[in-house]
Amino acid sequence: MSTAIELRGVEKSFGNTSVIRNVNLAVAQGERHALIGPNGAGKSTLFNLISGYMLPTTGSILLRDEVVSGLAPYQINRRGLSRSFQVTNVFANMSVWENLRCAVLWATGHRYAFWKNVDRLPEVRERTARILEDINLTARRDVPAGLLTYAEQRALEIGITIAGGADVILLDEPTAGMSHAETERAVALIRRLTEGRTLLIVEHDMSVVFGLADKISVLVYGQIIASGVPEEIRGNPKVREAYLGEEAA
């Protein structure tokens, strides 16, 4: 099976503080891969390295066998990788429709021009409508994004993340702060929208991790201590000691 994301000996230091230490990781094409670990383990830093928001101190990051470490985030995005963030990142004063349309416009190569009427771009309109339906927000189309519920905003952000047609998706704690019912709906949405795509997800909810991931990697103090299918991780004594505790039972 071909590899979508590969990290080779990746390290990241801030001054004398080592945050990521000799990480080697391979995420197969089409795989749903969860990255878990305690707070401060370096998970978000690793996401920032993969998506180009930080440069590794040493090591290489590859996207479909092409080295992307050193490229700007927009350059990595144009090669087919898109990500969400821990904090909801939408335009609060713009409608749901306008938020999605902005993402689609960028992805389809349209740039700002005052003489263009974006409502007359049928491919943009159709693609935006399709994503709106995919994230179950058609009824909220004209609502300012800032007035959506928290769970709806997270769904909108996932829609924005996939709007560019990227086939490698990084989601950073997409269910954080959600109720049990909201989490179940979010997981169903993520499962449906990432079908046929590669997903790397950071998540603290172990029911989400074990229910969604094909493979799990555990990051502790900047190092991956275990990587395998959910049952291997569930039964790994090092993982239980370092992170899962009674949640693995």
DRENLUMMAR-792570 format. One record per residue (C-alpha): residue in one letter; z, x, y. Coordinates in Angstrom, 2 decimals, always signed. Each point is the difference from the previous one (the first is absolute). Layout:
BEGIN
REC type      zz      xx      yy
REC    A       Z       X       Y
...
***
This chain:
BEGIN
REC type      zz      xx      yy
REC    M   +0.00   +0.00   +0.00
REC    S   -0.92   +1.35   +3.46
REC    T   +2.70   +0.83   +2.54
REC    A   +0.23   -1.88   +3.30
REC    I   +2.84   +2.01   +1.59
REC    E   +1.18   +3.44   -1.02
REC    L   +2.70   +2.22   +1.48
REC    R   +0.05   +3.66   -1.00
REC    G   +3.10   +2.03   +0.81
REC    V   +0.64   -1.95   +3.19
REC    E   +2.94   +1.09   +2.13
REC    K   +1.20   -1.09   +3.44
REC    S   +2.64   +1.74   +2.07
REC    F   +1.40   -0.70   +3.44
REC    G   +1.30   +3.32   +1.20
REC    N   +2.29   +1.30   -2.73
REC    T   +0.39   -3.45   -1.56
REC    S   -2.13   -0.64   -3.06
REC    V   -0.79   -3.73   -0.36
REC    I   -2.77   +0.02   -2.62
REC    R   +0.20   +2.69   -2.66
REC    N   -2.89   +0.95   -2.28
REC    V   -1.19   -3.54   -0.70
REC    N   -2.77   -0.41   -2.56
REC    L   -1.19   -3.57   -0.41
REC    A   -3.11   -1.71   -1.35
REC    V   -0.81   -3.68   +0.52
REC    A   -2.85   -1.24   -2.16
REC    Q   -2.83   -2.12   +1.36
REC    G   +0.90   -3.67   -0.26
REC    E   +3.67   +0.69   -0.77
REC    R   +2.99   -1.69   +1.62
REC    H   +2.44   +2.87   +0.49
REC    A   +3.51   -0.40   +1.43
REC    L   +1.91   +2.79   +1.73
REC    I   +3.76   -0.56   -0.11
REC    G   +3.08   +1.98   +0.92
REC    P   +3.23   -0.21   +2.03
REC    N   +0.04   -0.12   +3.79
REC    G   -0.87   +3.37   +1.46
REC    A   -1.96   +1.10   -3.08
REC    G   -3.16   +0.59   +2.06
REC    K   -2.09   -3.01   -1.03
REC    S   -1.21   -0.92   +3.49
REC    T   -0.66   +3.66   +0.77
REC    L   -2.19   +0.17   -3.09
REC    F   -1.90   -3.09   +1.18
REC    N   -0.47   +1.62   +3.41
REC    L   -1.39   +3.12   -1.65
REC    I   -2.44   -1.92   -2.20
REC    S   -1.28   -2.13   +2.88
REC    G   -0.35   +2.90   +2.43
REC    Y   +2.83   -0.78   +2.42
REC    M   +1.62   +3.30   -0.97
REC    L   -1.40   +3.29   -1.20
REC    P   +1.44   +1.61   -3.14
REC    T   +1.65   +3.36   +0.47
REC    T   -1.67   +1.15   -3.22
REC    G   -2.05   -1.61   -2.75
REC    S   -3.01   -2.28   -0.14
REC    I   -0.57   -3.77   +0.03
REC    L   -3.19   -1.37   -1.54
REC    L   -1.63   -3.41   +0.27
REC    R   -2.47   -0.51   -2.84
REC    D   -0.24   +3.79   -0.52
REC    E   -0.63   +0.70   +3.70
REC    V   +2.65   +1.98   +1.90
REC    V   +1.23   -2.18   +2.89
REC    S   +3.14   +1.90   +1.05
REC    G   -0.73   +1.09   +3.56
REC    L   -2.17   -3.00   +0.85
REC    A   +1.03   -2.49   +2.67
REC    P   +1.26   -3.43   -1.18
REC    Y   -3.19   -1.77   +1.16
REC    Q   -2.12   +2.49   -1.96
REC    I   +2.01   -0.66   -3.16
REC    N   -0.24   -3.74   +0.64
REC    R   -3.79   +0.24   +0.22
REC    R   +0.02   +1.66   -3.42
REC    G   +1.55   -3.11   -1.48
REC    L   +3.78   +0.27   +0.36
REC    S   +2.05   -2.49   +2.00
REC    R   +3.76   -0.39   +0.41
REC    S   +2.69   -2.28   +1.35
REC    F   +3.30   +1.07   +1.56
REC    Q   +3.69   -0.80   -0.53
REC    V   +0.17   -1.71   +3.39
REC    T   -2.31   -2.97   +0.50
REC    N   -2.91   +1.22   +2.11
REC    V   -2.01   -2.91   +1.42
REC    F   -1.16   -1.02   +3.51
REC    A   +2.68   -2.59   +0.78
REC    N   -1.84   -1.73   +2.87
REC    M   -3.30   -0.30   -1.84
REC    S   -0.70   -2.78   -2.47
REC    V   -0.07   +0.55   -3.75
REC    W   -3.79   -0.33   +0.15
REC    E   -0.33   +2.55   +2.81
REC    N   +2.22   +2.52   -1.82
REC    L   -2.17   -0.17   -3.11
REC    R   -3.24   -0.03   +1.98
REC    C   +0.98   +3.23   +1.80
REC    A   +0.48   +1.71   -3.37
REC    V   -3.29   -1.35   -1.32
REC    L   -1.89   +1.01   +3.15
REC    W   +1.21   +3.58   -0.32
REC    A   -0.78   +0.11   -3.71
REC    T   -3.54   -1.33   +0.47
REC    G   -0.81   +2.59   +2.65
REC    H   +0.10   -2.21   +3.08
REC    R   +1.47   +1.55   +3.12
REC    Y   +1.11   -1.54   +3.27
REC    A   -2.83   -1.08   +2.29
REC    F   +0.56   -2.59   +2.73
REC    W   -3.47   -1.48   -0.44
REC    K   +0.53   -0.84   -3.66
REC    N   +1.28   -3.42   -1.09
REC    V   +1.89   +0.72   -3.21
REC    D   -0.13   -3.68   -0.92
REC    R   -3.73   +0.49   -0.53
REC    L   +0.45   +2.59   -2.74
REC    P   -0.27   -2.10   -3.18
REC    E   +0.96   +2.80   -2.42
REC    V   +3.21   +0.64   +1.96
REC    R   +0.83   -3.70   +0.20
REC    E   -0.60   -0.57   -3.71
REC    R   +1.97   +3.04   -1.10
REC    T   +2.92   -0.90   +2.27
REC    A   +0.06   -3.55   -1.35
REC    R   -0.05   +1.27   -3.57
REC    I   +2.98   +2.31   +0.57
REC    L   +1.85   -2.76   +1.85
REC    E   -0.40   -2.20   -3.07
REC    D   +0.98   +2.85   -2.34
REC    I   +3.36   +0.47   +1.76
REC    N   +0.64   -3.78   +0.14
REC    L   +0.15   -0.17   +3.80
REC    T   -3.00   -2.21   +0.75
REC    A   +2.29   -2.74   +1.32
REC    R   +1.61   +2.55   +2.36
REC    R   -3.30   +1.36   +1.27
REC    D   +0.59   -0.65   +3.72
REC    V   +3.74   +0.76   +0.08
REC    P   +1.04   +3.15   +1.92
REC    A   +1.00   +2.58   -2.60
REC    G   +3.38   +0.46   +1.69
REC    L   +0.90   -3.62   -0.82
REC    L   -0.62   +0.35   -3.73
REC    T   +2.92   +0.21   -2.39
REC    Y   +0.91   +3.48   -1.17
REC    A   -1.61   -0.60   -3.40
REC    E   -3.17   -1.31   +1.66
REC    Q   -0.16   +3.07   +2.23
REC    R   +0.24   +2.24   -3.07
REC    A   -2.81   -2.00   -1.64
REC    L   -2.08   +0.42   +3.16
REC    E   +0.64   +3.73   -0.03
REC    I   -1.17   +0.21   -3.61
REC    G   -3.13   -1.91   +1.09
REC    I   -0.58   +2.51   +2.79
REC    T   +0.50   +2.84   -2.48
REC    I   -2.71   -1.30   -2.34
REC    A   -2.33   -1.19   +2.78
REC    G   -1.89   +3.28   +0.03
REC    G   -0.96   -0.35   -3.64
REC    A   +1.98   +3.09   -1.04
REC    D   +0.34   +0.43   -3.75
REC    V   +3.18   +2.11   +0.24
REC    I   +2.95   -1.90   +1.51
REC    L   +3.41   +1.39   +0.99
REC    L   +2.75   -2.57   +0.61
REC    D   +3.34   +1.15   +1.40
REC    E   +2.82   -2.39   -0.99
REC    P   -2.10   -3.19   +0.35
REC    T   +2.79   -2.34   -1.20
REC    A   +2.89   +1.51   +1.97
REC    G   +2.09   -2.70   +1.69
REC    M   -1.54   -2.88   -1.96
REC    S   +1.83   -2.70   -1.91
REC    H   -0.45   -0.29   -3.76
REC    A   -2.59   -2.76   +0.38
REC    E   -1.87   +1.90   +2.72
REC    T   +0.02   +3.13   -2.16
REC    E   -1.52   -1.88   -2.94
REC    R   -2.81   -1.31   +2.21
REC    A   -0.57   +3.46   +1.51
REC    V   -0.23   +1.61   -3.45
REC    A   -2.53   -2.62   -1.13
REC    L   -2.01   +0.67   +3.17
REC    I   +0.09   +3.80   -0.49
REC    R   -0.98   -0.33   -3.64
REC    R   -2.97   -2.20   +0.88
REC    L   -1.22   +2.01   +2.99
REC    T   +0.24   +3.37   -1.76
REC    E   -1.87   -1.12   -3.11
REC    G   -2.59   +2.71   -0.67
REC    R   +1.50   +2.24   +2.68
REC    T   +2.40   +2.95   -0.21
REC    L   +3.49   -0.78   +1.29
REC    L   +2.78   +2.45   +0.87
REC    I   +3.11   -1.90   +1.05
REC    V   +3.45   +1.02   +1.23
REC    E   +2.49   -2.70   -0.90
REC    H   +3.79   -0.31   -0.40
REC    D   +0.05   -3.31   -1.86
REC    M   +0.03   +1.00   -3.66
REC    S   -1.18   -3.43   -1.17
REC    V   -3.12   +0.50   +2.13
REC    V   -0.50   +3.55   -1.27
REC    F   +0.35   -0.78   -3.69
REC    G   -1.98   -3.22   +0.31
REC    L   -2.93   +1.42   +1.93
REC    A   -0.48   +3.70   -0.79
REC    D   -2.09   +1.47   -2.80
REC    K   +1.71   +3.33   +0.60
REC    I   +3.09   +1.14   +1.90
REC    S   +0.92   +3.34   +1.55
REC    V   +3.55   +0.80   +1.08
REC    L   +0.59   +2.17   +3.06
REC    V   +3.46   +1.54   +0.50
REC    Y   +0.78   +2.57   +2.71
REC    G   -3.71   +0.54   +0.60
REC    Q   -0.87   +0.65   -3.65
REC    I   -1.52   -2.24   -2.65
REC    I   +2.47   +0.00   -2.88
REC    A   -1.88   -2.42   -2.26
REC    S   -3.32   -1.79   -0.26
REC    G   -1.14   -2.49   -2.61
REC    V   -0.49   -3.62   -1.01
REC    P   +2.82   -2.42   +0.94
REC    E   +1.71   +0.09   -3.41
REC    E   +0.12   +3.81   +0.05
REC    I   +1.57   -0.03   +3.46
REC    R   +2.42   -2.78   -0.94
REC    G   +1.33   +2.03   -2.92
REC    N   -0.01   +3.44   +1.65
REC    P   +3.65   +1.19   +0.31
REC    K   -0.79   +2.30   +2.95
REC    V   -1.49   -2.91   +1.90
REC    R   +2.93   -2.28   -0.81
REC    E   +2.43   +2.65   +1.19
REC    A   -1.91   +0.88   +3.17
REC    Y   -1.14   -3.40   +1.14
REC    L   -0.15   -3.12   -2.13
REC    G   +3.54   -0.32   -1.29
REC    E   +0.76   -3.44   -1.41
REC    E   -3.30   -1.37   +1.35
REC    A   -1.72   +1.62   -2.99
REC    A   +1.99   -1.99   -2.49
***
